[in-house]
Amino acid sequence: MRAWYLKASFVIACAALIGTHAARGAQRATGRTSSTLISRQSDPAATLSVGVLGTLLQKQFASRPTLQSWIGKPKCGVRVYKFLYATVDGQGEATDASGALMVPRGSTAQCRRRRPIVLYTHGTEIDRAADISALGNPGNPAYGTAIGVALVFAAQGYIVVAPNYAGYDVSRLTYHPYLNRIQQSQDAIDSLAAGRRLLRQIGGPVSDNGKLFVTGYSQGGFVSMATLQALDEQGRPATAGAPMSGPYAMLAMGDEAFLGHPDFGGTAYMPMVVNSYAHLEHGSIDPRQILSTAFQGAATLFPGKVGYDGFGKLVAAGAIPESALFQSESTGAGVPGFSAQQYPALAALPAGPPLYKAGFDRSRCRRGTACRAA
């Protein structure tokens, strides 16, 4: 089930519906670039040798030898530290979040002295317990991500700072400001400031050489691009950035989805977006205007105490539909108020991908009644 949730197209669609509210409603938080570190665990969260990392590389990607070769054999061991940092919530108020600092270890020049930092922003997690510092805990929902980041970056000699984001792990925030550009970029910048301060506190043979690379995947692609923009605006641009598979052209993708091209995953992602934009400093949306009466509780389900494997239990309990995002099937020409003359490019959209019909539940929409999402 997890594989199809990794498709992020409806993340983009939902953000498109209310992304303009975020741009107008959320105010840019004042950057705190030197005092965001609150605390750290007394001992490293994990220490992995080159040999252990090599074994993990083969185990994690046993059926993908080409990917193993692209990643390359580990050159450094990795020591991981977990830390708590100060940041802001979707309304610009103070909150906290946790993150991971991965430091390369070894006797070669690539694993010591002055090294560049990679700021890695992760993709969508629906389990609140996700923690990228959990390299020693295979049961943690973020374990696979953590191992991948350690292998690709830290084991190749990069210092890594990876935020868990506000609303995850031990954060006191009760929701996650999902795809809120202002908050998420500030969250990442605050984690970077805390990670750098922790690195100085730790001392030892590895230090920051001043080069910063910002990257992330899926939701993290969105966050990394927003962070690159924020750093540019603050006059301290990153050395380079590589956002990957993120929701970028949000309005265009939103138009496509809401004109009848939803994809699997939307019934998890949509509630996260709705709940995020119900918590803005100005212009918050009302979830009751988005979600149907039958699924009003869906807005606060994610992230929660449920992993991707537990999603089916929510479906079985009637808390969320499995795939039907809309109550009735519609195409561009059938949407009330839609003008093919005004939007010819949208009117020309094809019928949709093979999964098209799975996004609609006609049984919930009867002739003469209003139909709403989910």
C-alpha positions in Angstrom: 0.0 0.0 0.0 2.8 2.4 0.8 4.0 2.5 -2.8 1.0 4.2 -4.2 1.0 6.7 -1.4 4.4 7.9 -2.5 2.7 9.4 -5.6 2.5 13.1 -4.7 0.2 14.5 -7.5 -2.7 15.2 -5.2 -0.4 16.9 -2.7 0.1 19.4 -5.5 -3.6 19.6 -6.3 -4.7 20.3 -2.7 -2.1 22.9 -2.3 -3.3 24.5 -5.5 -6.8 24.8 -4.1 -5.7 26.8 -1.0 -2.1 27.7 -1.8 -3.1 31.3 -2.4 -4.4 31.5 1.1 -1.0 30.4 2.4 0.8 33.1 0.3 -1.5 35.8 1.5 -2.3 34.5 5.0 1.0 33.3 6.5 3.4 36.0 7.5 7.1 35.4 7.1 8.6 34.5 10.5 11.6 36.4 11.7 14.6 34.3 11.1 16.5 33.2 14.2 19.8 31.9 12.8 22.0 31.5 15.8 19.9 30.5 18.8 17.4 27.8 17.7 19.1 24.8 19.4 17.1 23.9 22.5 18.7 20.6 23.5 20.3 17.4 22.3 20.2 13.8 23.5 23.0 13.2 25.9 24.4 10.3 23.8 24.5 9.9 20.0 21.4 8.3 18.6 23.4 5.9 16.6 27.0 5.2 15.4 27.4 3.1 12.2 30.8 1.9 10.9 31.7 1.7 7.3 31.2 -2.0 7.4 27.7 -1.8 8.9 26.8 0.8 6.3 28.1 -1.4 3.5 25.9 -4.2 4.7 22.9 -1.9 4.9 23.5 -0.7 1.4 23.3 -4.3 0.1 20.3 -5.1 2.3 18.3 -2.1 1.6 18.8 -2.2 -2.2 19.3 -6.0 -2.7 17.3 -6.1 -5.9 18.7 -2.9 -7.3 22.4 -3.3 -8.0 22.4 -0.3 -10.4 21.2 1.9 -7.6 23.8 0.5 -5.3 26.5 1.5 -7.8 25.1 5.0 -8.1 25.1 5.5 -4.3 28.6 4.0 -4.1 30.3 2.1 -1.3 30.4 3.9 2.0 33.7 5.8 2.5 33.0 7.1 6.1 31.3 5.8 9.2 28.4 7.9 10.5 27.5 9.2 13.9 24.0 10.5 14.4 22.8 13.1 17.0 19.2 13.9 17.8 18.3 17.5 18.7 15.4 19.7 19.6 15.1 23.2 18.0 12.9 26.3 18.2 10.8 27.2 15.2 7.3 28.6 14.4 3.9 27.1 13.7 1.6 27.9 10.8 0.4 31.0 12.6 3.8 32.3 13.3 3.8 31.4 17.0 6.7 29.7 18.7 6.8 26.0 18.8 9.5 23.3 18.6 10.6 20.4 16.4 13.3 17.7 16.4 15.9 16.8 13.8 19.0 14.7 13.1 22.6 15.7 12.7 24.7 13.1 10.8 28.5 13.5 11.0 30.9 11.5 8.9 33.7 9.6 10.8 36.9 8.2 9.5 40.7 8.7 9.0 40.6 9.8 5.4 40.4 13.5 4.4 36.9 13.0 3.0 35.6 12.0 6.4 37.2 14.7 8.6 38.2 18.3 8.9 36.1 20.9 7.1 33.2 19.4 5.2 30.1 20.8 3.4 26.6 20.5 4.9 23.6 18.9 3.2 20.2 20.2 4.5 17.8 17.3 3.7 14.0 17.8 3.8 12.0 14.6 3.8 8.9 13.5 1.9 5.3 13.0 3.3 4.9 10.9 6.4 1.5 10.2 7.8 2.9 8.7 11.0 3.6 11.3 13.6 6.3 9.1 15.2 8.6 9.5 12.1 12.2 10.4 13.3 15.1 10.6 10.9 17.6 10.2 13.7 16.4 6.7 14.2 19.1 4.9 12.3 19.3 2.3 15.1 15.5 1.6 15.2 14.2 -0.4 12.2 10.7 -0.1 13.6 10.6 3.7 13.3 8.5 4.8 10.3 11.3 7.0 9.0 14.0 4.3 9.3 14.2 3.7 5.5 14.6 7.4 4.8 17.2 7.8 7.5 19.3 4.9 6.2 19.0 6.3 2.6 20.2 9.8 3.7 23.0 8.3 5.7 24.2 6.2 2.8 23.9 8.8 0.0 25.3 11.8 1.9 26.9 11.2 5.3 28.7 8.0 4.3 30.2 9.9 1.4 31.6 12.7 3.6 28.8 15.2 3.9 27.5 16.6 7.2 23.7 16.2 7.2 21.1 18.3 8.9 17.6 16.7 8.5 14.5 18.2 10.3 11.6 16.0 11.3 9.4 19.1 10.9 7.0 20.7 13.5 4.2 18.4 14.4 6.3 15.2 14.2 8.1 13.1 16.8 8.5 14.9 20.1 7.3 18.3 18.7 4.6 19.8 20.9 2.6 21.1 17.9 -0.6 19.1 17.5 -0.7 19.4 13.7 1.8 19.7 10.8 1.9 22.9 8.7 1.9 20.7 5.5 3.0 22.6 2.4 2.8 25.9 4.1 5.7 27.6 2.2 6.4 30.3 4.8 6.4 28.0 7.8 8.2 25.0 6.2 11.1 27.1 4.8 11.5 28.8 8.2 11.4 25.4 9.9 14.2 24.1 7.7 16.3 27.2 8.2 15.8 26.9 12.0 16.9 23.3 11.9 20.0 24.2 10.0 20.9 26.9 12.5 20.4 24.4 15.4 22.4 21.7 13.6 25.3 24.0 12.9 25.4 25.1 16.6 25.3 21.5 17.7 28.2 20.6 15.4 30.3 23.4 17.0 29.4 22.1 20.5 30.4 18.6 19.6 33.7 19.6 18.3 36.0 16.9 17.1 37.7 16.4 13.7 34.7 17.5 11.5 33.6 21.0 11.0 31.5 23.1 8.6 33.4 24.5 5.6 30.6 27.0 4.8 29.2 25.2 1.7 25.5 24.4 1.9 23.6 22.0 -0.4 19.8 21.9 0.0 17.8 19.0 -1.3 14.6 17.0 -0.6 12.1 14.6 -2.2 8.4 14.9 -2.8 7.1 17.1 0.0 10.8 17.7 0.7 11.2 18.9 -2.9 8.6 21.6 -2.1 10.3 22.4 1.2 13.8 22.5 -0.2 12.7 24.8 -3.1 10.9 27.1 -0.6 14.0 27.1 1.6 16.3 28.0 -1.3 14.0 30.9 -2.1 13.9 32.1 1.5 17.7 31.9 1.8 18.1 33.9 -1.4 15.7 36.5 0.0 17.7 36.7 3.2 20.9 37.4 1.2 22.6 34.2 2.2 22.0 31.8 -0.7 23.0 28.1 -0.6 25.9 26.8 -2.6 23.5 24.7 -4.7 20.1 23.1 -4.5 18.4 19.9 -5.9 14.7 19.8 -5.1 13.3 16.4 -6.3 9.8 15.4 -7.4 8.1 18.1 -5.4 4.8 19.9 -5.9 5.9 23.0 -7.8 3.3 24.0 -10.4 0.6 23.8 -7.8 -2.1 25.8 -9.6 -1.7 23.9 -12.8 -1.8 20.5 -11.1 -4.7 21.6 -8.9 -6.7 22.6 -12.0 -6.1 19.2 -13.5 -7.1 17.2 -10.4 -10.2 19.3 -9.6 -11.3 19.0 -13.2 -11.4 15.3 -12.9 -7.8 13.8 -12.7 -7.2 12.8 -9.1 -4.8 10.0 -8.2 -4.3 7.6 -5.4 -3.1 9.0 -2.1 -5.4 12.0 -2.1 -7.5 10.8 0.8 -4.4 10.9 3.0 -2.8 14.0 1.6 -5.9 16.2 1.3 -6.8 16.1 5.0 -3.2 17.1 5.8 -3.4 20.1 3.6 -6.8 21.0 4.9 -5.7 20.8 8.5 -2.5 22.8 7.7 -4.4 25.7 6.1 -6.9 25.7 8.9 -4.0 27.1 11.0 -2.9 30.2 9.3 -2.2 33.6 10.9 -4.7 35.2 8.5 -7.1 33.7 6.0 -7.4 30.2 7.4 -9.9 27.9 5.7 -12.7 26.0 7.3 -12.4 22.2 6.9 -16.2 22.0 6.8 -16.1 23.8 3.4 -13.8 21.1 2.0 -14.8 17.8 3.5 -18.2 16.1 3.4 -20.2 15.6 6.5 -19.3 11.9 6.5 -15.6 12.6 6.8 -15.3 15.7 8.9 -12.9 13.9 11.3 -10.4 13.2 8.5 -8.9 16.6 8.8 -7.1 15.7 12.1 -6.1 12.1 11.3 -2.7 12.8 9.8 0.0 12.8 10.9 -1.1 10.6 13.7 -0.6 7.2 15.4 -1.0 5.4 12.1 1.4 4.2 9.5 0.8 3.4 5.9 -0.1 -0.2 6.9 -2.7 1.1 9.3 -4.4 3.2 6.7 -6.6 0.2 5.7 -7.9 0.1 9.3 -9.1 3.7 9.0 -10.8 2.8 5.7 -12.5 -0.2 7.2 -13.7 1.9 10.1 -15.3 4.4 7.7 -13.0 7.2 8.8 -11.6 7.8 5.3 -12.3 6.6 1.8 -9.7 4.4 0.3 -9.4 6.2 -3.0 -12.5 8.2 -3.8 -11.6 11.8 -3.4 -14.8 13.2 -5.0 -18.4 12.1 -4.7 -19.1 12.4 -8.4 -17.3 12.1 -11.6 -16.8 15.3 -13.6 -14.7 16.6 -16.4 -13.8 20.2 -17.2 -16.8 20.8 -19.4 -19.2 19.6 -16.6 -17.9 21.7 -13.8 -20.3 24.4 -12.8 -19.1 27.8 -13.9 -16.4 26.3 -16.1 -15.8 28.1 -19.4 -14.1 26.1 -22.2 -13.6 29.4 -24.0 -11.9 31.0 -21.1 -9.8 27.9 -20.2 -9.2 26.1 -23.5 -6.1 24.4 -22.3 -8.0 22.9 -19.4 -10.9 21.9 -21.5 -8.6 19.9 -23.8 -7.3 17.7 -20.9 -7.6 14.0 -21.7 -10.0 11.7 -19.7 -7.3 10.9 -17.2 -4.9 8.1 -16.2 -6.0 4.5 -15.7 -6.7 5.2 -12.0 -9.0 8.0 -13.0 -12.3 6.3 -12.0 -11.0 5.2 -8.6 -11.0 8.9 -7.5 -14.8 9.1 -7.6 -17.6 7.6 -5.7 -20.9 8.0 -7.6 -22.8 6.3 -4.8 -22.3 9.4 -2.6 -23.7 11.8 -5.1 -27.4 11.6 -6.1 -29.1 13.7 -8.7 -30.2 17.0 -7.3 -27.8 17.0 -4.3 -24.6 18.9 -3.8 -21.3 16.9 -4.0 -18.2 17.7 -2.2 -14.7 16.3 -1.8 -14.0 13.2 0.2 
